[in-house]
């Protein structure tokens, strides 16, 4: 991972934090946000505090794995060098669409 990839990764991670802050401000108290359950899609609606923290933490974990793999002996394995950034972006997009779905559905279940 080159320095530009690290900068992009940090920017995406900060964007994830920004999406969480936006969701926190935009969603009413007691709102629920879907957590992604893998290929099956959304279906696990959790309180907004838990969900809005889970996405950036998960992204940070995957980003840390990518950085560790880059600067260690495993960096010789190209599969991890490709899978980790793709997983990181998948978490980012899952968070974005989950927050947008929660905002669309806010107030409907009252």
QUIZI-V297570 format. One record per backbone hydrogen bond with DSSP energy under -0.5 kcal/mol. CO is the residue of the C=O (numbers start at 0). NH is the residue of the N-H. Records with the same first field share a line. If there is no record, write none. Layout:
CO=NH ; NH
This chain:
1=5
2=6
3=7
4=8
5=9
6=10
7=11
8=12
9=13
10=14
11=15
12=16
13=17
14=18
15=19
16=20
17=21
18=22
19=23
20=24
21=25
22=26
27=30
30=47
32=45
34=42 ; 43
37=40
40=36
42=44
43=34 ; 45
45=32
46=50
47=51
48=52
49=53
50=54
51=55
52=56
53=57
54=58
55=59
56=60
57=61
58=62
59=63
60=64
61=65
62=66
63=67
64=68
65=69
66=70
68=71
71=74
72=75
73=76
75=77
76=80
77=81
78=81 ; 82
79=83
81=85
82=86
83=87
84=88
85=89
86=90
87=91
88=92
89=93
90=94
91=95
92=96
93=97
94=98
95=99
96=100
97=101
98=102
99=103
100=104
101=105
102=105
104=107 ; 108
106=109
